[in-house]
Amino acid sequence: MIRQSLLLRLRSTQAVLKVILTRCWKSCSAACLVLFLLYWVYLVYGGAAMLTVTCLLSIVLLGAFYHYQDSYLYLPETPDGSRQFVATPMELSLPYEDIYLRTEDGVRIHAYFIKQPPGMLQTVPTILFLHGNAGNIGYRLPNAQALYEECQCNILLLEYRGFGRSDGAPSEAGLFLDSKAGMDALLSRSDIDIRKIIVFGRSLGGAVAAKLCSHPACVDRACALVIENSFSSIPMFASALFHPLAGRLPEWAYKNQFFSVKSVRLIRAPTLFLSGLRDELVPAWMMEQLFQNCGAPAKHIQRFPQGGHNDTYHCHGYYNTWRAFLSQLLEEDQQLVEEEKERLKSKTCVIQ
């Protein structure tokens, strides 16, 4: 079973890389055509005409590069059929609510709220699960099921705009609004303990999670943050994935930036970093950089030597790390409750 799941994750990663490389090849082919046309203009009309055409084409190509970046970063149709079919928690016998949320800019997004039995629902932690850049939330159900069973948590599995059954089109600003809508939805519920909301993001979701937990409107809403196999920023990631020169482009050249390395400096909630050292997509040093720059007073990084980009949650000790982190949070929460009781008790005695 584990082997089949690992093979599925490997094929998913290969599919993502194939799409990225295919689009890069198409871009290179277009560039070769442009170079040929420039050479032809030079031969026929001379240098002055070529200079004018070169300037115009440069503006067009820069504009195309800026707007085409979304298709490299967001892959909602990979694997094929991801927009048409979204697996449900029912297939794993998980109790859940199939819900739709409305973001601040009016976009309707889809989510699953996987909930513990009534006796536990109101007392256990709740995880806001922010997924990666491909597929839909159905592909994250095996991980969600394990968190549900191993860590006894409620889980809000959020589907970004433009992914799965959500409306709209993805963007950096849009994904932040989606995550905020998820947080607001949890805070509005009366059947969970809103003091125990944990934001969890993997890959691109880690960048969204860092931005959410560092934003002034949300910085004190989550009791903890967990980031798994995420990147420092899009420019740094492009430099590592494609070519070092990509990292030297000015920031304005990147439509999506996701500067997590800056966002984590503003985080104050206890933060756990889960790093797969065999990540074939995001270099493991980026997780180290995020950990080193994180401003949280309580932070920890757990490294998994055999962990790949999408399969770290299969590694030995993964859920033990989660349980230890949650246990420490709950102990600290209980200590605060006891201190508050003592404070109120002493205040009552003084009044009497």
N, C-alpha and C positions, 0 to 999 in steps of 0.2 A: 504493500500500500504506500509506504513512504517512498519507495523507489519510483513508483508510478507518478506520485506527486512531484518528485524531484525532476523527472523527465518532462512533466507538463510545464514546470516552471522554466526549465532550460529551453524548451521549445518557444515559450512565450518571450523570453529574453532574446532568442535568436530572431524571432519575428520582428521585434522592435528594432533591433540592429539592422535587419534587412531593409525595413522601411526607410530608416534614416540614411543608409548607404545608397539606396535606390534614388532617393530624392537628391542626395549629394551628386550622384552621377548625372542626373538630369540637369542639375545646375551647372556642372562642369561642361556638359555638352552644349548648353546655351552659351556659356562663356566662350567656347571654341568658335561657335558660329559668329559671335560678336567680333572676335579678333579677326576672323576671316573677312568680315564685312569692312572693318576698319582698314585692313590692308588693301582691299579692293578700292575703297574711296581714295586712299593715298595714291595708288597707281593712276587712277583715272583723273582725279580732280586736283591733286597736289596737297601740300602741307597745310595751307590755310583752311581749306574745306575739311580736312581731316581733324584739325584742332577743334573746329566748331562741332562736328559730329561727335568727337570724343567727349567733349564737355556735356553735350545733350545725353549721350548714352550713359555717361557716368552718373548723371542725376537719375535717369530711369533705373539703372541697375541698383543704385543705392536704395531707391524707393522700393524696388522689388525685393531686395535683400531684407529690408526692414519689415515689410509686411508678410513675407514668406516664412519668417522665422516661426510663426505659430505652427506651421505644418511639420516642422522638425521637432518641436517640443511637445505638442499635444497630439496624442495618437488615439483618439476615442474609437476608431474603427479597426484597431489592431488588438487582438486577432480579428479575422473577418467575422462579421455578424454581431459584433459587440454592441452596436446601436440597436439591433433588432431583438436580441435575446439577452435577458438578464436573469440569471439563476436566483432563486428565492431561498430564504432560510428554511422554508418548509421542507425542502429537499434534504436537509440535514436534521430534520425534526426539531428545529429550534423555534420557540415561541417568539413571535415578532409582530410589529405593526408596520404596515406598508404605508408610508406617509409622503406627503409633498409639502415643501416649505416655500415661502415667498421671500426672496431677498429684498434688501433695501432698494435696489434698482428695478424691482418688479419682475425678476426672472423666477420661474417656477422650477425648483430642483427636487430631485427624488432622494429618498433615504429609507433605510430599514432601521427600526429601533428594535433590537434584540434584547429581550428583558428576562430577568430572573423571575422565579416563582413569586407570588404575592408576599410570602413571608420574608423574602430577602430583598425584593425590589427596592424598598425604601431605605435600606441600610447600606447596601454594597456600593462600591465606586461605580461610576459610569464613564466609559471611554468614548470620546469623540474621535472616530477613526477617519483619517484623511488619507486617501489612497494615492498611488503614483500616477504617471502620465499616460498610461495606456489601459485599454479594456474598460471594465465597469466594476461596480461593487460586487457583482456575483463572483468574480475571480478572487475576491478577498474573503469569501465566506469560510474556507477551511481555517484560515488564521483567526478569524473572528470566533469560530466555533471553539477553537482551542483556548482562546482567551476567556471565553464564556465559561468553559468547563474547568480549566486549570486555575483560573484566577477569580472565578465567581464574580464577574462584572456584568453590568448592563453595557450594551454597545450601540451607539448611534453610528451606523455605517453610511457616510454621506457621499452622494454622487455629484461631482462638479457639473456645472453648466456645460452643455455640449457633449456630455458623456452619458451612455446608457439611456435611461428614460427621462433625463433632465433636459429642459429647454435651453435655448441660448447657444452662445459660442464661448469657448474658454479664453481667458486673458488673465494676466497677473492680478489686476485690480478686481476682476470678476471672481476669481478663486478665493480671494480674501473675503469678499462679501458673502460667498457661499459658506465659508467656514464660520463667519460671524453669525449667519442665519442659523447654522447648526448649534452654535453656542447659545444663542438667544432662545432657540426652541427647547433646549435642555433646561435653561434657567426658568422657563415659564411653566415647567412641569411641576405638579404637586405630588407626584408619586415616586420621586427620587430624592436623594440627598444632594442638593445643589452645591454643598460644600465639598463634595467628593468627585468633581468633574476633572478628568484627566484627558488632555489633548495628546493624541498619538498620530504621528505622520511618518510615512515611509517614502523614501526617494523624493519626488516632487512634493508629496504630502508633508515631508519634514520641513520644507521651505515654507509651505503654507502655514503649518503649525507654528513655526518660529515667528512668522509675521503676525499671526493672530495673537500669540501670547506676549508679544512685545509692543503691541499697539496700545496707546494710552487708554482707549475705551475698553480694552479687554485684559490689561496686564494683571489685574487682580481677580479675574473671574475663574481661572483654572487653578486647581490645587496642585497640579503637577504637569509636566511636559515630558513626552518620550519621543525621541527622534531616532529613526533607524535608516542607515545607509543613504544619507542625504548629502547634498553638495554645498560648497561654500557660497557660490554664486553662479549664475549662468555664464558670465564672461570667463570665469576660472574653469568652469566645466567644459565650455567650448574649446578653451585652450588645451585642456587635457585630452579631450575626445578627438578633436580634429587637428589643430596645429597651434603651436605656441603663439603665432602671430595673431590668432583670433583673440587672445587675451590682451593684446595691445590696442585693439580698437577702442575709441572713446565710448564712454558709457551710453551716450545718447544713441549710438548705433545699434544698441540692443533694445528691441521692443519689450522683451521680458528680461528682467534682471535678477530678481529674487536674491538680493544681497543678504542671505542668511547670516553671513559672517558679521554683518553689522547688526542685524536684528537680535541675535543671541546676546549681545552686550547689554541689552535693555531688559532681559528676562530676569525675573526675581523668583519665580516658582521653582521648587525642586525639579531638577532636570536629569533624565537618564538618557544616555547615548548608547545605542546598540549598533556595533560596528562589525560587519562581516569582512574579514581581512582578505577574502578571495573574491571580493566584489569585482565583477568583470566589466562594469559600466562606470561606476563612480569610484575614483581612487580613494583608498582607505584613509590617506593622509588628510582628505577633506573633512572627515569626521573628527580627526584629531584636532584640526584647526577650529572647527566649531566648538569642540569641548574646551579648548584652551581659551577661546574668546568669550565663552558663556559667562554672563554676569551673575548667574544664580549663586547665592551663598552655599546652597547644597547641590552638588552636581557629581555625577559618576559616569564613567564610561566602561562598558563591558565589551570586550573584544572576543570575537568568535573566529578562531583560525580557519575553520572550514566553511564559514558563511559566505555565500554568494549574494548577489544583489537582491534576488527575489526569494531566496530559500533560507535566509538566516534563521527564520523562525522554526526551521526543522532541526537546528543544531542542539546538541546536548547542553542542557543548562539554561536554555533560552527562557523557558517559563519559570524556572527557579529564580532567575534574575528579576523577572516581573513580580513574582510573589514576594521576594525580599524587599523590593522597592515599595510595593503597596503596603506591606506589613509595617514598614518604617513610617510611612505616611499616616497610617491609621493609628499607630501608637502615639505619634506626635499630636494628631487631632484629638485623641482621647485625653492626652495630657493637658491640652489647651482647654478642653471642656471642664476637666477637674479644677484647673486653676480659676476658670470663670466662676464655677460653683463656689469655691472658697472665697473669691472676691465678693460675690453677692451675699454670702453668708456673713462675712465680717461687716459688710455695709449695713445689713439688717440689724446686727447686734449693736452697732453704733447708734442707729436711729432709735432703737428701743431705750 
